Amino acid sequence: MRQFFVISGLLVGILVMGTVGIYSLTGEDVSWLESAYLAVITLTTVGSRDVPHSPQGMIFIMVYLISGISVFTYCVFQMGQLIVNADFREMWEKRRMDRELNKLNDHYIVCGLGRMGNSICEHLDSKNQPFVVIDSSEEVISQTCKERKWLGVHGDATDDEVLMQAGIERAQSIATVLATDADNVYVVLSARLLSSSIQIVARASDTSAVQKLQRAGATRVISPFSSGAKKMARLMLSPTIEDFLEITDESGSDLELAEIQIRNNNDYVGKSLAKTDLREQGIMVIGIRRTDGEHVIAPEGSVCIESGDSLFAFGSPTAVNALAAKCA
């Protein structure tokens, strides 16, 4: 882009110099428009009209032609090279992208690079997982993906050919986080028809779209507003819980994995896991984090609970919330 402005500046500069020079040498006999016209036809060697003769004019025209033709030829050559190089780079980049896409196998596809799609891609990138971005914005693909060295396909994710270009037949999972639920439903339908075994994760902006996405073939449907609201409500009710992980089994029952901190005055302090009533409550402790940072994974029944420990409790939402309230 900088080179383009430099070339344009040189061309404009040499034409301005010719216009001013011719106008100054011819006086009032020639207008500014005629001077610009004479400068152009002189520079391009068309010569359909001669410049008024005078010793000073002839000297100026000779200097102007020698210097102007050199600058003009250089600028035209550089401009043509820029255009050819841009087309060549675009063609080369497309061929390179196609080769990279054809090499992918068991990769992930992200449809839509908005805020949510960008977060998904950043997470996949941090885990060094292969993925492809599909977005309808050419600017997003050419700039954002190129800067971050992400593979991207420019096009409509609802189009079967675009999904095929992204390698959906070889992908293991696809996430569709487009702006509207209608587009997400269409992507789910297309993806399921193209690959019966692929895992499809879809975003639903409206709770009414969840069932439609599931019927269309989505493996999991995420409603950010609903999930975020539930987590905020749980944290309001049980502020001692540091984190939640929701799990849904095949029957549709919700299970939760929560981190619950044990306070000094808690009844569980000093007791072994086997002597607590956690199992009776339907709670399974799958790990303990000590205050010194030590992690006890899959603790045995003889492991004692100490003050300040964080229990990783797994169970139904009712049981987990009851334990959180008790430990609070």
Beta strands, then each sheet from edge to edge (+ up, - down):
strand 1: 108-111
strand 2: 131-135
strand 3: 151-154
strand 4: 173-176
strand 5: 199-203
strand 6: 220-222
strand 7: 241-248
strand 8: 254-261
strand 9: 284-289
strand 10: 295-297
strand 11: 310-315
sheet 1: 3+ 2+ 1+ 4+ 5+ 6+
sheet 2: 7+ 8- 11+ 9- 10+
end
